[in-house]
């Protein structure tokens, strides 16, 4: 993808059209091009160019969008860091990735001086939102630099970005994507959904440091569509934005649907502009999506699949409400197969690990040769860690994550299946199931549950309800009722955080989860 040429083209054809709106303030395609080129020209004047790496540590702001477009405009490599990271994490990842420049939005508990002293590769630090001694200030760059097209060009094979994702291990891995692979998500979305300059997207707070957030930027610049940028997810504001800006497409994770449906005002909003409502990032409950569909009956609900390592998204369920529990078929630039533990390909109905191959698959993890090698099976087949099976209809259905399998006395239990059945209870707002040690059975399921309106559920009544839904060994051995479930930056339930609280008394569990939420809210509160 040639971002520089796209910026020039869209500014020429759609110069005065809104590229994105942030907190009611619009930025046109012409303004976006100018801002991106000014930042790009600053870098080239400093001698920062391809194949140099440039890190960005900011919230979801207009500055973040312009900075990302600037990096791509000169063919350099972008390293976008999650704005929730701690100072220690940032320093570690900067030293691992070795960028030559850093654009940073100062925040509490991040000492820029420590970054300067401990990150030997970083020669230039640019601050956004506020000045800092011995750093260049982004507003000055935007005021003083030229908006002429910068020197530099990207080639398909060049490294476009390194996305750090910790997954379930807690060990950050730098997923490498090329400039050619930046085409994959937008081409895939266009293939399945059909995109035009008339589409309007709402980000829902998905960070631009995540491949899901980047996709919104790529769709904007490729199709001259408009983005409504949310700094963080707020279900009420999300619905207001859909109605106000006549949003046509959004992609969010299941927990966000739960939050939306918990609103008493949910059904009073006019969501008739929606063409597609997509769920991504975690096993989803068809019942949950069908309930949401009542609010926007004209929209098509889709279940999407993809990973950072595969330049997500890669496939969508068919536009058929009865097929929403599938992830559809691969075929657009990607192939898939399902194998057992010996590597044998499986037929329909047999569960095994989903493997994918194709143009979107990463070349590996940055400076991690062993992890890169372990991530592949055979010639180019990436191990997704998802357990799946082929249905008789030829579609692929997910059973759960390999890491989320719970072995109960030799029987395999998928936490996603248990969660879906618990979610059917009328008084359950949200739930997460993890495996906990058990001397007799090895492991047993434990369910963490948030009830609707704080109304209590008797455990025995809940067990009786689940007896009609699940085999006895799948029914959670323990239930823990919480006020809220911890979420990660993209809105997924953080099961690692829950597992850490397994042996804590309830009061300590609540306190630990509350501290994590307060930490997240504090960081998000610094955005503006």
PyMOL commands that set and color helices and strands:
alter all, ss='L'
color gray80, all
select helices_A, chain A and resi 3-14+29-45+62-73+87-97+112-118+138-144+182-193+211-223+235-245+254-261+266-268+286-293+308-310+321-323+369-374+402-404+415-423+452-454+459-467+472-474+495-500+506-525
alter helices_A, ss='H'
color red, helices_A
select strands_A, chain A and resi 18-22+25-28+53-57+77-80+101-105+124-128+136-137+159-165+173-178+200-202+226-229+249-252+276-279+300-305+315-316+326-328+334-339+352-358+376-377+381-390+396-401+405-408+411-414+428-438+442-451+478-481
alter strands_A, ss='S'
color yellow, strands_A
deselect
rebuild
show_as cartoon
